[in-house]
């Protein structure tokens, strides 16, 4: 089954919840082709395809796997549990021990950050993190919050007995401006999580970029990009400290890892690729961290961050 | 001194000014972050070094960056100043010595 089929299934899933009095003839026609029946997970099964409808995605019981990857993206990957790298796996490929009745679960803390305000059972991990929530696999059964230390430990269950765990630690993400050489007065932007070396978006080959920009100009330059760690020889000019939730920190780390494995093209034109500042803004934006309008020049970005966060 | 010599001399002065502007801005940028609104008009060829984030080493890429970023600005300033000088002298009345 191709990706197009999965997308169609998801579109159909969203139409099925509509009130039939307001649905279009096409939707009504499609809905008549679905005869639902209950299965052991308590989810509806499409009689035609044999797939089970969970709130977030479809599960192919015949194959024992999800039809689409976990919508939480790489943020749901926990390196302590390598099975989570397989975003198509159902209950971490252990169906005899687990079921996942909710598919996904998200807890939102109150404004004081010392108690749970609400639990969203219809959320995805990506949406959860972007909204400042905390995600656990399965239904949330217990949560320990240490507001002073900014830590959250969650326990969930996917079958009522076995437990899943998630641990989050609020962090300060550091966006830094560097001068690496006098030949680049516009400077460089890098990002780092606590205890890590700053990394930033660069062209894969400097000489390629130079010849590309000479040939194509400021507007149409684009070359393969790469994520490089900041060198020790550069001079640190400014630092912006951006506080994020533990969930957002994990998402940012996952996006950095994803960019390292599969870097975007480098371009000064954001329509064609990402420069160092735009990459950092996109990375933070993907985790739901506000950075304001896109600023391709490092100095402009740091000034903008200065109006929102502490800049030293 | 003929007009063409004067224009050539003005161009040379422009080149020196362009090189100095690039060196001063490059030096300043290593101590403070400079606004792109200042850098790009005064040092347009710095765009060639905008993605260069490694240290300057004795490599072909470093040499290329230096030649384009600093030499390019010197050349640009010399052309602009020479053109302005040519324009200025063409509108000036002929001097008494000539």
HADDOCK unambig.tbl for C-alpha pairs under 7 A between the chains (distance, minus, plus):
assign (segid A and resid 179 and name CA) (segid B and resid 30 and name CA) 5.50 0.50 0.50
assign (segid A and resid 180 and name CA) (segid B and resid 53 and name CA) 5.38 0.50 0.50
assign (segid A and resid 180 and name CA) (segid B and resid 54 and name CA) 6.14 0.50 0.50
assign (segid A and resid 180 and name CA) (segid B and resid 55 and name CA) 6.04 0.50 0.50
assign (segid A and resid 181 and name CA) (segid B and resid 53 and name CA) 6.71 0.50 0.50
assign (segid A and resid 181 and name CA) (segid B and resid 55 and name CA) 5.77 0.50 0.50
assign (segid A and resid 181 and name CA) (segid B and resid 56 and name CA) 6.48 0.50 0.50
assign (segid A and resid 182 and name CA) (segid B and resid 26 and name CA) 4.42 0.50 0.50
assign (segid A and resid 182 and name CA) (segid B and resid 27 and name CA) 5.99 0.50 0.50
assign (segid A and resid 182 and name CA) (segid B and resid 29 and name CA) 6.88 0.50 0.50
assign (segid A and resid 182 and name CA) (segid B and resid 30 and name CA) 6.40 0.50 0.50
assign (segid A and resid 183 and name CA) (segid B and resid 26 and name CA) 6.24 0.50 0.50
assign (segid A and resid 183 and name CA) (segid B and resid 46 and name CA) 6.78 0.50 0.50
assign (segid A and resid 183 and name CA) (segid B and resid 49 and name CA) 5.49 0.50 0.50
assign (segid A and resid 183 and name CA) (segid B and resid 66 and name CA) 6.62 0.50 0.50
assign (segid A and resid 183 and name CA) (segid B and resid 69 and name CA) 6.51 0.50 0.50
assign (segid A and resid 184 and name CA) (segid B and resid 46 and name CA) 6.44 0.50 0.50
assign (segid A and resid 184 and name CA) (segid B and resid 49 and name CA) 4.84 0.50 0.50
assign (segid A and resid 184 and name CA) (segid B and resid 50 and name CA) 5.04 0.50 0.50
assign (segid A and resid 184 and name CA) (segid B and resid 52 and name CA) 6.31 0.50 0.50
assign (segid A and resid 185 and name CA) (segid B and resid 26 and name CA) 5.50 0.50 0.50
assign (segid A and resid 185 and name CA) (segid B and resid 29 and name CA) 5.19 0.50 0.50
assign (segid A and resid 186 and name CA) (segid B and resid 36 and name CA) 6.61 0.50 0.50
assign (segid A and resid 186 and name CA) (segid B and resid 50 and name CA) 6.11 0.50 0.50
assign (segid A and resid 188 and name CA) (segid B and resid 53 and name CA) 6.80 0.50 0.50
assign (segid A and resid 202 and name CA) (segid B and resid 51 and name CA) 6.54 0.50 0.50
assign (segid A and resid 203 and name CA) (segid B and resid 51 and name CA) 6.73 0.50 0.50
assign (segid A and resid 206 and name CA) (segid B and resid 51 and name CA) 6.94 0.50 0.50
assign (segid A and resid 206 and name CA) (segid B and resid 52 and name CA) 6.10 0.50 0.50
assign (segid A and resid 206 and name CA) (segid B and resid 61 and name CA) 6.81 0.50 0.50
assign (segid A and resid 207 and name CA) (segid B and resid 61 and name CA) 5.59 0.50 0.50
assign (segid A and resid 210 and name CA) (segid B and resid 48 and name CA) 5.62 0.50 0.50
assign (segid A and resid 233 and name CA) (segid B and resid 55 and name CA) 6.77 0.50 0.50
assign (segid A and resid 235 and name CA) (segid B and resid 30 and name CA) 6.77 0.50 0.50
assign (segid A and resid 237 and name CA) (segid B and resid 32 and name CA) 6.36 0.50 0.50
assign (segid A and resid 237 and name CA) (segid B and resid 33 and name CA) 6.69 0.50 0.50
assign (segid A and resid 299 and name CA) (segid B and resid 33 and name CA) 6.19 0.50 0.50
assign (segid A and resid 299 and name CA) (segid B and resid 34 and name CA) 6.84 0.50 0.50
assign (segid A and resid 299 and name CA) (segid B and resid 35 and name CA) 6.15 0.50 0.50
